[in-house]
Amino acid sequence: MWTEEQIIKFIHEDKWMLEVLKAAKSFHLPDWWICAGFVRSKIWDMLHGCNERTPLSDIDVIYFDPTNTEELVEKKLEEKLSAIIPDLPWSVKNQARMHLKNNTSPYSSSIDAISKFPESATALGLTLDDHDKVILTAPCGIYDVLHLEVKPTPFFKGSSERMEIYRDRIFNKKWDETWRRLKIFGVD
C-alpha cells in the first residue's frame, strides 16, 4: 500500500495538478490548501486504473484569515483564479468564517477545518512550500482513502445531525457509481 511520500510523488508527477496548485499559491493566502476531491479523486482514479481524470465538481481552495472574513473576497479570488486557469470550477472558502455556515465552533486553522470534513477519505489537502514541494495533510489519516473506504470523520460520527449530512452527501455524490470498488460505511 502507498505511503504519504508515494502519494506526494504521484502529485509531483501530475503536471495539471501542479499547475492548479501553483495558481493557488500565487495569491500568497495564509494557511492555504487545495483539498477534498482534488486529492481524493486522484488517488481513487489511480487505484481504479482510470486512464482519464474523473471530472471534479469543484476545486476547493481553502485558507485561514481571521482578519478578513468577507465572502466577497472569496468570490474575487475565484474570479482571479479563473483568469489564470479558465474553465475550472474554482471554489474558494476562508475557513475562518466557515464555522458559521457549518454551525460549529470556530476552526483554529485550515487543517482543523479539514479534520472536520464529512468523510475521512475526503479530509485531505495539498499545498506547496516555498520551493514548490508538495505537502500533504491528512488529519484523519490515509488508510481509508487508500483502502477505498468511505467513512464519516470522528467529528461527524459524534452527531446525529452531522451523520444525516454525511448520509445525504453519500446518496447525492454517488461515488460508488464512478469508483465501483468503494466500500461505504455509516449509511444504514
N, C-alpha and C positions, 0 to 999 in steps of 0.2 A: 504494500500500500504506500501511497505517496506521503512525503513529508511536506512541511510548510516550505522548506527550501526548494523542493521539486515544483511545487505549485508556483512559487515565485519565478523559477526558471522558465516554466511554460508561459507565464505572463510576459517576461522579458523577451521571449521569442515571438510574441504576437505583436507585430508592428502596429496593427489597428488599435489594440488596447493601449499600447504605449503612447500613440498619438492622442488618444482620448485623455489619458492621464496627464500628459504634458499640457494639453489645453486647459484642464482644470488647474494645474499647478501655476500656470501663467498669471492667475489672479492673486496669488500670494494670500489666499484666505487662511485665517487662523484655524488650526486643527482640522484640515480638510481631508476628506476621503471620498473615493467613489466606492459605493457599497452595493450590497444586496445582489440582485440578479446579474449585474455586470460581472461579478466574481463567480457566483454560484453557477450560472448558465455555462460559463467557460468550462468549469470543472465537470459538470454533468454532461455537456456535449462531448468532452474528451472521453469520459468513462463509457459513454454510449457509442463511441466510434463515429460520431457525426462528421461528415465531410464538409458541411457548411455550418456557419454560426447560426444558432437559433435566434430569430429576431427578438429584440428586447422591447418591452412595453415602455420602458424609460431607462434613462441613465441617471442614477441617483448620486448627485454630488451633495455631500453634506459638509458643514463646517460648524464651528462653535465660536460665536462672537456675541457675548452678552452686552457689548457696548452699543450695538445697533441691531435691534430685532424687528425692524420694519420689513414686512413681507414684500414691499415694493423693491427693496434691494435685491431680493432673490429673483424676482421677475426680470430685473435689469441684467443680472448675471446670466440668466438663461438666454436672454437675447444676445448678449455678448458672446457666449459660448456658441450659439447658433451662427454667429457671424464667422467664427473661427472654423467650426466644422458644421456645415449646414445639414439639414435633413436627419438629425439625430434627435430623439425625444428627451432632451435635457430636462431634468428636474433638480432644482437647487433648493435646499432647505437648511436654514440656520437652526441647529439643534438647541440653541439657547432659548428658542421660543416654542419648539415643538411639543414640549411637555404640556402646554396649554391645549393644543389640538388633541393630544393623546390622553388628556385627563390623568396625568401622573404628576408626581413630584418632579421638580426641576432636575434636568440632567447635569452632571458635573463636567462632561466632555463629550466629544463625538463618540469615543469608544464606549462610554457609559450608555449613550443612546443606542448604539449598535447592539449592545448586550440585551437591550430591551425590545429588539425586533421580534415579530411573532414566531418565526421559525429559526431553529438553531442552524440549519443548513443555509439560511439567508443572512445570518448575523456575521457577515464577513465584510471587510473593507480593504481597499488598496490606496496607498498614497506613494508619493515619490520623495526621496530625501533630496538634499542639496545637489547630489551628484547623479540624480535621476535613477537611483537604485530603488527598485520596488520594495515596499514594505507592506506586509500582510498583517491585518489584525483579525483575530478570530476569538472574541471573548467567550464564546461558548464551545470553542474547540473546532477541529476539522473532521472529527470522527464521523459525524452524521452526514456531512456533505460528501465525504469520500465513500461512505457505505450506502449512499443513495437512500438515506433515511430522512424523512420529513417528520420532525417532532416540534412541539412547542418549546420555546426557551423557558428556562426556570421562571423568569418573570411572568410569562403568560400562563404557565401552569398554576401560578398562585392566585388566580382569579377566575371565577366562572364567567364574568363579563368579558374578560380578555380571551378566554377559551372560546367563547362564541365568535369573537372576531377572527380568531385563528381558524375555526371550522368554516366560517364564511369565506375566508381567503382561499382555503384549500379547495372548496367547492367551486369558487369562481375562477381561480387560476388554472385549474385543470392540467397541472404539470404532469400528471401521470399519463396524459394522452400524448404529450411531447416526448417525455423520457419514460418509457414503458417499464423500466426496471425499478422505478422508485417504490419504496415501501413507506406508506403513510400511516402515521400513528396519531392517536388522540382525536379522531373524528367521530367516535361512537358516542 
